[in-house]
Amino acid sequence: MMDIITDSIKFDEKGLVPAIIQDAVTKEVLTLAYMNEESLKKSIETGETWLYSRSRQELWHKGATSGNTQTIVSMKYDCDQDAVLVLVDPKGPACHTGSVSCFEETIYKNEAHEVQDLVGASLTSESILTVLEDLIATRDLERPEGAYTTYLFEKGVDKILKKVGEEASEVIIAAKNRDSEELKWEVADLFYHLLVLLREQKLPLQDVFNVLQERHNK
C-alpha cells in the first residue's frame, strides 16, 4: 500500500516533491518545504511531518528539537501529482523565527478585498464564524498574556465546558424572559465559547458546517 502511494507521486530529478504544510483548522499556510520518498513514508508511518532539508541534505523531523511538532490530519497530492498538501495540527509555531507561519511578510495587498475587522465587518454569517475560529486558533498557539481566550485554554476543558454550560443557561433565561436584546448577546457569547471548545477538541468548524449541509440536502 505504501509503495502504491509513493509511486503515485512525481518526484523531481533530485527526488524531491514540494510539501505545502497547512493548519487543518485555520487553513493558514504554515510553510513550504520538501519531501523525498523516505520522508514521505515516515510522515505516513508516524503521523507527524518529516521533511527533507535541501541545505543539509538530510531528513528532519519537524519539531524534534523545538517541540513544535505537527500531527498530520490528512495528506493529499495535486492533479499533476507533483505537489503534496499536508493538513496538520501544529503543537506550536511553524517558523524557526517563532512565528505561527513562515509567510509573514506582505509584498502586496488588495485593500478593496482585505478582510475587515470583526467589529462592523461586512461579512456573511459563516465568514464571521470562520474569522472568529481563526482568531481563537491564533490565541491558542500564541497564548498572549492577559487574553481571555488564553485563560480558557490554560484552565482546560473542564473550565471551557463550565462556561459553555453557563452561557447556554443564560440563553435559556433570556429566551424565557422574552428579552431579545439580552438574548442576542448571550447567543453570541455561547457561539464564542462553543468555538473555543471545538478548538480544544481539535474539531474544525467546517466539520459542523458539513453536517448541517448533509442534513439540508436530505
C-alpha positions in Angstrom: 0.0 0.0 0.0 2.8 2.4 0.9 4.6 1.7 -2.4 1.4 2.4 -4.3 1.1 5.8 -2.6 4.7 6.8 -3.2 4.6 5.6 -6.7 1.7 8.0 -7.3 3.9 11.0 -6.5 6.1 12.5 -9.2 9.4 13.4 -7.6 11.6 15.8 -9.4 15.1 15.0 -10.8 16.5 15.4 -7.3 14.0 13.0 -5.8 12.0 15.8 -4.1 8.4 17.0 -4.1 7.1 20.3 -2.7 5.1 19.9 0.5 2.7 22.6 1.5 2.0 22.5 5.2 -1.3 23.9 6.2 -3.2 24.3 9.5 -6.1 21.8 9.4 -8.3 24.1 11.4 -7.5 27.7 10.4 -6.4 26.7 6.8 -3.4 29.1 7.2 -0.4 28.0 5.1 2.3 27.4 7.6 5.3 26.7 5.5 6.6 25.3 2.1 9.1 22.5 2.4 10.2 19.4 0.5 9.9 15.7 1.0 11.7 12.8 -0.6 10.3 9.3 -0.8 11.7 8.4 2.6 10.4 11.4 4.5 7.0 10.9 2.8 6.9 7.3 4.0 8.0 8.3 7.6 5.3 11.0 7.6 2.7 8.5 6.8 4.0 5.9 9.2 4.5 8.2 12.2 1.6 10.6 11.6 3.9 13.6 12.0 5.7 15.7 9.4 9.1 14.5 8.3 10.8 16.7 5.6 14.0 16.8 3.6 16.4 19.6 4.1 18.0 20.7 0.8 20.7 22.7 2.6 21.7 20.0 5.0 20.8 17.2 2.6 19.2 15.1 5.3 15.8 14.1 6.7 14.4 16.1 9.6 11.5 15.5 11.9 9.6 18.8 12.3 9.7 19.9 15.9 12.1 17.2 17.1 14.3 19.9 18.6 11.9 22.7 19.4 8.9 20.5 20.4 6.8 22.2 17.8 5.7 19.0 16.2 2.9 18.7 13.7 0.3 15.9 13.9 -0.9 15.1 10.4 -4.6 15.2 9.9 -4.6 14.3 6.2 -2.3 14.4 3.1 -3.3 14.9 -0.5 -1.5 15.3 -3.8 -2.5 17.7 -6.6 -3.9 16.9 -10.0 -0.4 16.8 -11.6 0.9 14.6 -8.7 3.9 16.8 -8.3 3.0 18.6 -5.0 1.8 17.4 -1.6 -0.7 19.2 0.7 -0.3 18.3 4.4 -3.0 19.4 6.7 -1.7 19.4 10.3 -2.5 20.1 13.9 0.5 22.2 15.0 1.9 22.0 18.5 3.5 25.4 18.2 4.9 27.9 15.7 5.8 26.5 12.4 8.6 29.0 11.6 12.1 28.9 13.1 11.6 32.7 13.9 8.8 31.8 16.3 6.0 33.0 14.0 2.9 30.9 13.5 3.6 30.8 9.8 6.7 31.3 7.6 4.5 33.6 5.5 4.5 36.8 7.5 5.9 39.4 5.1 3.3 41.1 2.9 4.5 42.2 -0.5 1.1 43.1 -2.0 -2.3 43.7 -0.5 -5.5 44.5 -2.4 -7.2 46.9 0.0 -10.5 46.5 -1.6 -10.6 42.8 -0.8 -8.9 42.9 2.6 -10.9 41.1 5.3 -12.4 43.7 7.6 -12.1 43.7 11.4 -14.8 41.7 13.1 -16.3 44.8 14.6 -18.6 46.4 12.0 -17.3 44.0 9.3 -19.4 43.3 6.3 -19.1 39.5 6.3 -21.5 36.7 5.8 -22.7 34.8 8.9 -20.5 31.9 8.0 -17.5 34.2 7.4 -17.8 35.8 10.8 -17.6 32.4 12.5 -14.7 31.4 10.4 -12.8 34.6 11.1 -13.5 34.1 14.8 -12.4 30.5 14.6 -9.1 31.7 13.1 -8.6 34.2 15.8 -9.2 31.6 18.5 -6.8 29.3 16.9 -4.1 32.0 16.9 -4.8 32.7 20.5 -4.4 29.0 21.3 -1.0 28.9 19.5 0.4 32.2 20.8 -1.2 32.3 24.2 -0.9 36.1 24.7 -0.7 37.1 28.3 -3.9 38.6 29.7 -6.2 37.4 26.9 -9.4 35.7 28.0 -9.0 33.0 25.4 -5.6 32.2 26.7 -7.1 31.9 30.2 -9.7 29.4 28.9 -7.1 27.2 27.1 -4.8 27.2 30.1 -7.6 26.3 32.5 -8.5 23.4 30.2 -11.6 21.5 29.0 -13.4 21.5 32.4 -13.4 25.3 32.5 -14.4 25.6 28.9 -17.3 23.2 29.4 -18.4 25.1 32.5 -18.5 28.3 30.5 -20.5 26.7 27.7 -23.0 25.4 30.2 -23.3 28.8 31.9 -23.7 30.6 28.6 -26.4 28.1 27.5 -28.2 28.7 30.7 -28.1 32.5 30.1 -29.6 31.9 26.6 -32.4 30.0 28.2 -33.1 32.7 30.8 -33.1 35.5 28.2 -35.4 33.5 25.9 -37.8 32.7 28.8 -37.9 36.4 29.7 -38.6 37.3 26.0 -35.7 39.7 26.2 -34.4 39.8 22.6 -31.8 42.4 23.3 -30.2 40.2 26.0 -30.8 37.1 24.0 -28.6 38.2 21.1 -25.7 39.0 23.3 -26.0 35.7 25.2 -26.2 33.7 22.0 -23.1 35.5 20.7 -21.3 34.5 23.9 -22.4 30.9 23.5 -21.1 30.8 19.9 -17.7 32.1 21.1 -17.4 29.5 23.8 -18.5 26.7 21.5 -15.8 27.7 19.1 -13.2 27.6 21.9 -14.5 24.1 22.8 -14.2 23.0 19.1 -10.6 24.2 19.0 -9.8 22.5 22.3 -11.3 19.3 20.9 -9.4 19.7 17.6 -12.7 19.7 15.6 -12.8 22.1 12.7 -15.9 24.3 12.4 -16.1 23.1 8.7 -17.0 19.6 10.0 -20.0 21.1 11.7 -20.9 23.0 8.5 -20.6 19.7 6.6 -23.1 18.0 8.9 -25.6 20.9 8.5 -25.1 20.7 4.7 -25.8 17.0 4.7 -28.9 17.4 6.8 -30.1 20.2 4.5 -29.5 18.0 1.4 -31.7 15.3 2.9 
